[in-house]
Amino acid sequence: MAEKLRVCMVGLEFGGTFISSLAAHPDVAGLGVCDLNLSTLRGVGDRFSIPHENRHASLEAVLDSGAYDAVVLFTPIPDHAAQVIAVMEAHLHCACAVPMATTVEDLRRISEVRRQTGRTYMMMETSLYTPEFLMVQDLYRAGEFGELQFLRGVWHCNLENHPRYWHGLPPMHYITHPLAPMLKLAGRKVAKVACYGSGAMRKSLQEVYQNPYPVETAIFQLGSEAVSAKVKPQGDAGRPLAVEVTSIVIETALQNKETFDLWGTKQSFTWATFYDDKHAFIRIWPAREGGPKSSYNTVFRFEAPNDVDRLPQAMRKLGPGSPQAHLVHEFVRACIEGRESEIDVDEASAYTEPGLLAHQAAMSGR
């Protein structure tokens, strides 16, 4: 077991919010940075006092340096699979932004390389470490929601001013934010999907992916198979359960969202509609003789609790509501302890593959 970890962050604009967490982690002994944009590389390097020998202009330079135990990738989506494989084949641990890959074949390749090399892999899914998810997960495991009846998630981000590789992105290729927390709660893999595209994008946005849809909505039928060896079905695995996800990428007026709602037999959770709203629990009470014919429900509105006590003392200054800090902490500790991460290849595949298949269904009209 290693005592400290040497880590290089690759992709500093998209991954910028993670650098503070790496710099603050008590078990990170050395930090390197890498970006193709030399101005960005210089600015971040200066801000965090990174030695010049630990500033790199390419992933190849990082892998050739021999200076690191692990690499964290926040690079363009089309590059994820090839870069993850390159990192692990260099016998380094690897964390990577979502999605894990954009084809089912690449999901399989990453899984195989992970098993061949024995390196730690982690998909950096922020939605699994929000205060809201951690709270709902604790309450669900404690039986507060009863049995799951239905789950619904939404991801929306206007990608208009994003780099070109985001333009026309198939909406279902980027649904791990809403889908991952719902599958982790249920502990069950997707067995079947129906998906439909909606609306239309201007032609210039369809050039990269040949995707015509700004909106895709899918219904996923969950089977009885466990998400992974670590994430197993909660409650009755044979109970019918559907999950709905809508993903919206552009040309649609809606506040940015990465949310999920949960309906249970005893209690439900609904995410705040707008940023200045509060989340809500809806509690159903047993029918009583002589009471109203309709169900008696109580609504409790609340803000998500502070979650910094789950972090090392040195990282708590980053503040509550920092999924980035939780993800970095889990990845660093998994590498040091020589174990699988909490979002290893099996779990990451279970959260990514349904979206890839859903887009195929939408394009085929099924």
N, C-alpha and C positions, 0 to 999 in steps of 0.2 A: 504494500500500500504506500503510495507516494504521500509525502507530507504537504507539499505545495504544488501548484499547477502553473505552468507557463502557457499563456493563452494569447492568440492573435485574433483580433477582430478584423474581418474582411467585409468591406462595404460600409462606409462611414456615414453616409447621408441617411439611408434607410435604417441603419443600425445605431444611429447616434444616441438614441435613448437608452441603449444597453451599456454604453461605455462607462457611464458613471457607476453602474452596478459592478462591473468587472473591476474597475479601479478601487472600489470600496471593499471588495470581498477580502476577508482576512486570509483566505487560503490561496489567493492568486499572488504568486511570487514575482512574476514578470509579465508585462503587458506589451503586446505589439499591435500595430495598426497597419492597415493596407487599403489603398484605394487607387483607382485608375486616375482620378482627378488629383493632380499634384497640389493644387491650391487647397482642396479639402484635406488632403493628407497632411500638409504642413500645418493648417489651422488646428486640426484635432491633435496632432502630435505636440504642438506648442501648448495647447490648453491643458493637456494631461502630462506634460513634461516627459514625453516618450523619448528615449534616446534615439539618435538618428539611425543607429544600426538596427533599430527595431521598427523602422518606418519603411514600408515596402510598397512598390508600385504595381505588383502583380501577385496573384496567388502562387504562381510558379516560384517566385522569389521567396515567398513564405515557406513553401514546402522544401526548397533547397537549402534554407538557412540552417536547419537543424536546431533552431533556437526555441522550439515550442513543443508542448505536449498535446495541445488541443487547438482547434481552429473553430471560430464562430462565424458563420456565413450569413450576411445580409445583402445578398447580391440579386440581380434580376432573376425573376421566376424561371425563365427558360434555361438558366445556367445551373439550377439547383442540383439536378441529378448528376451531371458530369462532375461538378465540383465536389459534391459530397463523396462520390466514389474516389476521386483523385486524393482527397484528404485521407480517407480511411485506408486506401492502398499504400499511402505513405506511412501507415501505422500510427496515425494521429487520431485522437478522439475528435468528434465532429458534432457541432450543433448547427442547425440551419433554420432559417425563417420558413414560414409556410408559403405555399404548400410543399409537401415532401417532394413531389414530382408532377409532371403534367401528362404522363402516360402510365398505363398499368404496367407495361413492360419495364419502365424505369423504376417503379416501386419494387418490382421483383428483383431487379439488379441491385438496388441499394440494400435490400434485405439480405441477399446472398453475400454481398461484400461484407456486410456487418458480421455475419456469421463466420465467414472465412477469416477475418482479421481479428475478431474479438474486441474491436475498439468500441467505446461507448458512443452511441448516437442519440441525439435528442432533437425533436422538432419543437421549435420555440413558439408554441401556441399560447398566446397571451390570455385567451379566454378561459383557460383552465386554471388561472391563478388570479383572476379578479376577486375582489372582496365578495362580490355577489355570488360567484360560483362557489367559492370556498364555504360561504355561509349556507347556501342552499344544499350543498353536498353533505355538510355536517347534519343539517336538520333532516334531510331525507334518510340518511343512514340511521338516524335516531327514531325513525318511524313517524315523524311529524306530518308527512304528506300522505301517508297511507300507501296504497298501490297507485302506480302511474296509470293515467287514463289517456293522456295525449301530451305531445310536446311540439312547440313551434318556435322557429328561430328566423332572424332576419339579419342579413348583412347588406349594408348600403354604403357606398363611398363614390362620390363623383370623381372619376378618374380623368377628367378633361385636361388638367394641367400636369398630369403625371408623365414620366418618360414614355417613349413610344411603345415599349414592350407591354405597357398596361393598356394601350388603346385597343378597344374591341375585345378585351379579355373575356372569354366565355364565363358568364357569371357563376356557373357551378364549379369552375376550376378554383374558386376562392371562397369556399363555404366552410372551411374548418373552424372559423371563428364561431359561427352559431351551431354547427353540427357537433363539434367535439364535446362541448359540455353536456349536450343532451345524450349522446351515446355513452359518455362516461358515467352519467347518472344511471342510465338504464343498464349499463354493463353488457349490452347486446349489439352484435353486428347487424348491419343492414343486409337483408335477404333479397329485397326486390325494390325497384324504383320505377316510378312514372314521373315524367318531367315534360314541361311545356315552356316554349319560349313565348315572350310577349313583347309587343311594341316593335320599334324598328330604329336602327341607328343610321346616321348618314353614311354614305358609301365609303368615304375616306377613312372611317374608323373600322371598316371591315377588312382592310388589306392585310393585317398581320395574321389574324386567326381565321379569316373567312367565317366569322360568327356574325349573324345579322341581329342578334337579340341583345337589347340593353337589360332585359329582365328575364330571369328564368325562375320558375317555381316548381318544386318537386315534392312528392309524397314518398317517403321511404318507409317500407314495411320492415320492421325488425324481426329477425329470426331468434332462435334460441342459443346460437353460438356466441360464446363469450368474446368480447372485444379483444382481450389478450389474456395471458396467464395471470396478469396482475389485476385486470379489470374484468370481474365476473358478474353475471346477471344478479341484479338486486330483486328480491321478491320472486314472483312466479315467472320463470323464463318462457313458459308456454302461453302466457297471457297475450292476446293480440295487442299490438302496440304500433301506432303510426307516428311518424315524425314529419312535420312539414317545414320546409326551408324555402325562403324567397331571397334571391340575391339580385341586387340592382347595381350596375356599374357606371351608368352615365345617362345624361339627357333625361333625367327624371327628378322632379322637385321633391326632395325628402331630406330631412336632417340625417347626417351620417349615423349609422347604427351598427352595433355588433351585439345583438341581444338574443335572449331566449326566454320563453315562458314555459311554465310547467303546470299541468292540471293533475291533481291527485284526488283520491277518494275522500280524504279528510281535509286537505288544504291545498291551495294553489298559490303559485308565485307568478306575478306579472312584472316585467321590467318597466321602468319609467318610460313614458311615451316621448318626452322631451328632456333636454338636459337639466332644466330647472324643476322637473317633476320629482316625485319620490316613488320608489318601488312600492309594491303592495303584496300583502298576503290576503287571501280570501279564505276564510274558515267556514266550513259547513258544519252545522250543529245537528244532532239527531232530532228527528221529528218527535214532537210531543203531542199527547192526546189533547185535543181541543185547540191545537195551535193552527197557524196559517197553513193553507193547502200547499203553498210553494215552499221551497227549501228556505231555511233560516240561515243567512250568511252574514258574516261580519268581516269588514274590510279594515285591515291595519296598514297604514302607510308608514314607511320608514326609510332611513338612509342606511347604506351598507356599513357594517362595523369596521373599525380600525383593525388591520390585520398585521401590523408590524411585529407583533410578538412571535410570529412564525419565522422571523429572520434573525440572523446573527446580530448581536448588539451593534457592531460596526456598520451595518447596512440600514439600520432603522432610521437614520437621519435622512434617508432618501424619501421618507414619508409614506403614509398609508396609500393604498390603492395603486401600488407599483407592481404589476405583474412581471415587469422586466427583472426586478430584483429577485423575485421568487424563482423565475426561470433560471437566471444565472446561478443562484445558490444551489438549485437542484442539479444543474449540469456539472458544476464544479465539484460538488460532493460525490456525485456518481462516478466521475473520472477518478478522483482521489481514492475512493473506496473500491474501485475496480468492479463496478456492478452496472446493470442496465439502468438507464434513466427512467424517470416516470413517464416519459413519452418516447419510448423506444420504437424500433422499426415496426413491430406488429401493431402497436397502438396507433402510430402515425399513419400507417397504411389503412387502418380501419376508418380513420377520419378523412382521408384524402380520396381513396378510391371511389366511394359512392358519388362524389361530385363529378368525377371524370365520366363515370357511366351515366350519370344523370344528363350531362351535356350531350352525350351520344344519343340518348333517348330523345332529347328535345330536337336534335338535328334530324332524326329519322322520323319524327312525328309520332313517337310512341309515348 
